[in-house]
Amino acid sequence: MKKAKASRKIEAKRRGNALGFWFFRISLRLFGLRGAYGLLYIVCIYYVLFDRTAISGATAYIKRRFPSHGFVKRLRHVYLLFVNQGKQLIDRYAVVSGQEIFDIQIRGYERIKSLVQSSHHGIILLTAHVGNWQVAMTVLKKLEKTVYLVMRPEDNPAVQSSLRISREQNHIRIISPEQDLGGIVEIMNKLKEKQIVSIMGDRRYGFKAVEVLFLGKKAWFPYGGFTIAAAARCPVVVLLSEKVSAYKYIVDVSNVLYPCYENGKDKRHQLQQWVQKFAALLEAYTHKHPYQYFLFSNVWEEETKSTGKMKT
């Protein structure tokens, strides 16, 4: 079991330190949101020039999103991706520090409200590395339900302290996937209590995955969220957030899937179909917001973090 836990750990992200976050906090207070954004265009030049790890992680996505573009254009795309990620980190700090400066609209609110009220087995909230999930979680307070996030602790102390990652709040609780059985017992218990459980759906972190088509190439996405939903007989609500202007977000919870195994059919094939629908939603999102997909991992390689070997 200890080996299984260790296999799910990922390398700590050391980009971002206490001094850097302090600098942007002060900039936000002195110059406002747009002033803090402006500094990003200078800071991100450094990462493009010197952070090879960051560039390598971003390039896996950029190459598939812009397949016809050469090296120089791809580097520009990486730069814009870094800038937009920086903007959303600043926004996240503004939100967790209690500044209500954003206009946040919810697309599909009435539908998820109805599901929360009528579901007898809870809801799986399937998230991805798109937009700003912390902003999205803030508006879900309107549902008056606790959201249980399945997430591992943030490795970077500066990120954890400044952005309050992994910190429980009144409407948010944490379920660690590094406990026994990946936290599945606690997840199932919360769903039985008709609660909302949020699971990341586009990065494996050592968990089992199925092959899907994503941005024109074979990719591997985890299927745990759909397995749990099918077993618990609960719906899967896909959560996406879009930053549409400096002060405006749209949180989309209008896409709902209902995983349910059909007798006589291969379970893995059924899982693959559900994951493919999720991947298609993400692909449509990347076409609309190419610089708001922050997946710095090569999901197109059939390689696990736990073994370092290619699957067969």
N, C-alpha and C positions, 0 to 999 in steps of 0.2 A: 504493500500500500504506500509506503514511503517513496518508493521509486515512481509510482504512478503520480504522486503529488509533485515530485520533482520534475517529472516530464512535462507537467502543465505550466511550469514557470517559464517566463520569457525574460530575455535580457533587459536589464534596467535601461531606461532611456535617460541619458545624462544631459541631454540638451535642455537648457533652462536651469538657472541657478537663482539663489535668493537675491543676489544683487540685481540680476536682470529683471526679476519680477518687481522688486522695489522701484527700480527705475521707471517701469511702465505704470506702476501705481501712482507715483508722483506726477508723471506726465498726464495721466488721466485726470488727476485733480486740478492741475495747473492749466492745461490746454484743452481739456474736454476730450470727448471720444475721437473726433476727427484729428485733433492734434496728436493723440497717442497713435492713431493709425498711421499718420505721416512718418513717424519715426521708424515704423516697420520697414518701409521701403529702403531705408539705409541699412538697418540691422540684417535684413534677409540677404543682402548682397554678400555679407560675410559667410553665411551658411552655404550659399551657392558656390562660393569660391573655395571654401575650406572644409566643409563637413561632407566628406565622401559617403559616410554611412547614411546620412539623411538623403543625399542625392540618389544613392542606390535604391533606397527604399521607395522613394517617390517615382523613380524612373520606371519601375515595373508597371505601375498604373498608367503613367503618361504615355508609354510606348503603345499600350493597347488602346488608350483613348484617342491618341493622335497618331495612328500607324503610318501615315504618309509623310510625317514631318521628320526632318533631319535633326542632327545633333544640336545646332544652335537654337532652333525653334523649340526643341524639347527642353533645353535648358531654361528658356524663357518661361515655358509652361511650369516647370518645377519652381522657378522663382515666384510666379504668381500664386502657385499652390501654397508656398511657404507664407506669403503675405496674407493670404486669406485665412490660413490657419491661425496666424498671429492675431488677426482681427477678432476671430471667434474666441481666442483665449482671453483677449482683453474684455470682450463682451461677457464672457463667463465670470471673470473677476467682478465686473460691474454688477452682475446679477447676484452673486453670492455675497457681495458686500452690502446688499440691500438697496441698490440704486434702481428705482423703477423708471428707467428711461426708454424702454423699448415698447413698441406697439407689437404685441404678439397675438396673431390670429390663429384660430384652430379650425382646420378643415376636417370635417367629419366628426365634430364634437357630439352632435346629437346621436350619431350612431354608436359611438363608444359609450356614451352615457346610458343608452338603452341596453347595451351589452352588459355593462356593469350591474345594472339593475335586474336583468333577467337571467344572467348566466348562473347556473347551479354549480359550476366547477371552476370558477375563477377565469382569468384571462392571461395568456402569454403575450407580453409586449415585446415584439421582435425589433431590435434596434440595429444600427449599422454605424460605420465610421463616417457618417454624413452630417453636415451641418453642426448644430450645437445641442447635444443631447441634454445638457444641464438646463438650458433655457426651456427645452421641451418639457422636462420634468417639472419645472416650476409651474407651468400653466395647468398641468394635470392635477394640481391641488384642487381645482374646481370640482373634480370628481368626488372629493371627500373620501378618498381611499388611500391606504398606505400602498406604496409601490416598493416591491422587494427587488433590489438590483442584484443580479448574479454577476459579481465582479471580483477580481483579485485585487489585492492592495496595490496602490501606486508605488513604484519602486523609487521614484525620484522624490526625496524629502521636500525639495523646494516647490515642486508642482503640487504635492499633497498639501502643504501648508498654505500656499498662496491661493490655490483654487479649491481647497477643501475637498479634493477627490478622496473617496472612500470614507467620508465623514457622514454619519447618519444624521438626518434631520427629522423634523416632526412627521413629514409625509413620506420619508424615504428610509428604508432599512436595507442592510447589506446581507447577502448570502454569499459566503466565500465558496468558490468552486474547488478550493484546495483542501477542504475538509473531506472526511471519509465519503466515498462513493460520489465525489464531485458535488456534494450538496443536494443530491437528488431527493433524499428523504425529506429534507426541510422544504424543498420546492413543492413536492407533492402535497405535503401537509398544508402549505399556504394556499395552494389551489383548492384543496378540499374546504378550506375556510372562506372560499370565494374571493380571494385576494388577487392582486395584479402582480405578476412576476415578470421582470424585464430581463431578457437574455440577448446577448450579442449574436448576430446571425451571419456575419461576413468574415470572421477570422477564426481560425481553428484553435490556436493556443494549445496544440497537442491533442485536441479531441478528434474523434472520428469524423470523416467528411465524405461527401459524395461528389461525383463529377457533374458539373453543369456547364452550360455555355454562357460565357460572360464577356462582353465586349469583343465578340467574334472568336474567342479562343476558349479552350477547355480550362476550367478553373475548378478548385475544390473548396466547397463551402461546408461548414458544420451542419449537421442535421438534428442536433440535440433538442432544439426548441420544438421541432415538429414531432419528434419522438415523444416528448413529454406531453405535448398537446393532444396527440392521438391517444395516449394512455390515459390521460386525465379527462378526455372528452371535452376539451375547452377550445375556444376559438383563438386564433393567432392574429393579433392586430399589429400591422407593420407601422412603426413610428419613424417618420422622416421629418427633418426640420430644414427650412430654407431661409437663408439670410437674403432678403430681397432688396434691402437698402440699408443705410447706416443704422437706422433706428427701427427697422421693421423686420419681423420674422413671421413665417408661416409654419405652423406645426401641423403636419398631415397625419391623421389617424383614420383616413377613409378607406384604406385597403385592409380587408379582413379575409382571412383564409380559415377553412374548417377542415383540418386534417382528421381523417377517419379511415382506418384500414378496411379494405374490402376483402372478404373471404375469398380464398383461392388465388389471390394475386400476390406476387412477390413484394414483401414489405419494403425492401431496399429500393425497388423500382418506384413504389408509391412515394417514398420519402424523397427520391430524386425529383419527382414531378413537382412536389410542393416547394422544394428548395429552388428549383428552376423558376417557378413563378416569382419567388422572392428576388432572385438574381435579375429577372427581367425588370422588376420595379426599380432596382438599384441602377440598372443600365439606363433606363429612361431618365432617372434622376441625374446621372452623370452627363447626359446629353444636354440637359437643361442647365445644370450647374457644374461644369467640369472642374472648377477650382474649389469645390466644397466637399470633395470626397477624399477623406484623409486616411486612406488605407496604405500605410507605409510597410506593406508586406506583400511578398510575391505569391498570391493565391493561385497563380497559374503554374506553379511548380508543384509537382506531386511529391513533396518532401515534408516530413514532419519534424518539428523541433525536438521531439523526444528521441528520435533515433538518428537523425541526420542522414538517413538513407532514403533512397527512392522506393516508394511502394511498388508492389507488383500486382 
